[in-house]
Amino acid sequence: MQINFEYDNVAASSRLEELATKKINKLLDKYDFMVRADVFFKTENTSSKNTGKICNIRVSVPGPRLFAEASHEIFEMSIAEATDDLDKQLRKKKEKMQAKQ
């Protein structure tokens, strides 16, 4: 599966890419129908110090794409929340696919 990374107002980081890849590969182990993932990192000025490090993940699967976004004080927490959200979406998608068979 192909994983693409994009950065907006963030310096490219191999550590963030490794962490995101590891989390996405765990999802891929459970949901083998994933085709591609696009991961976007960006920083945003917010009034809260607990947000601003945003991670968006878009996953290509059969049918409509799945998307998750999270904003926390550090990217690691944003990655974790976004992949947890995708896990729930992928589980529902898998149940629908199995129901159609």
N, C-alpha and C positions, 0 to 999 in steps of 0.2 A: 504494500500500500504506500502511496505517495503522501508525504507530509510537507506542506509548504509553510514558511514562516515569513511574516511581514512585520515591520517595525514602524511606528509612527511616533516621533518625538522620543524615541528610546534607542539607546545604543544596542547593536546586535550583541546577543549573549549566548555563547555555546552552552552555558550552564542552564539557562532557561529552556533552550531547545532540547537539551538532554532530558530535563524533568518532564516537559510536555510530551516528548516522544515516548518516554517510559509509561506515562499515564495513558496515552492514546493506544500504545501497544497492548496494555492490559485490557482495554476495551475491545481491541481487535481480537484478542484471544477468546473473548466471550461472544463477540458478534462478528463473525467472519464475512458478513455481507458488506462491510464498510469498504468503500472504494478509495476515498481520498479525504484528507483533512487539511484545512487551511487554518492556521493559527495566527492571530493578530495580537500584537502587544502594543499598547499605547498608554501614554500618561495624559492626565487631564487635571487641570487646576480645579480643585473642589473646595468648598468651604469646610468640609470635614477632613481631618487628618487620617481618618480610617478608610478613606477611599481615594481613588485617583489612579491606581495601577490596574489597568483594565486588560483582561484577556478575553478575546472572542475566539470561539472555535466553531468552524462550519464543517460539517461532515457530509460527504456525498455518499448516499445510499440509494438503492432502488427506490424510485418515487421521489417525493420532495426532499430537499436537503434539510438536515437538522442543524440547529444553531443554538449556541449557549454563550452567555456573556456574564462576566463577574467583575466586580470592582472592589478592591481591598487596599490596605495600606502597603502590602508587598505582593509581588507577582506570584509567588509560590502559593499563597492563599487563593488568589484569583484562578490560577490553573486548577487547583484542587476542586474549587466550587464548580467551575465550568465543566470539568470532566465528570463530576458527580451528577450534574444536571443532564449531561449527555447520556450517562449510564441509564438514567430513568427513561429518557426518550427512546434510547435504543432498545431497552427491554420492552416497552410498549410496541415499538415497531416490529420486533421479533414475534411478539404474541399475535399481532395482526397478520403477519406473514404466515405463521403456522396455522392460524384459523382459516385462512383461505385455501389451504392445501386439502 
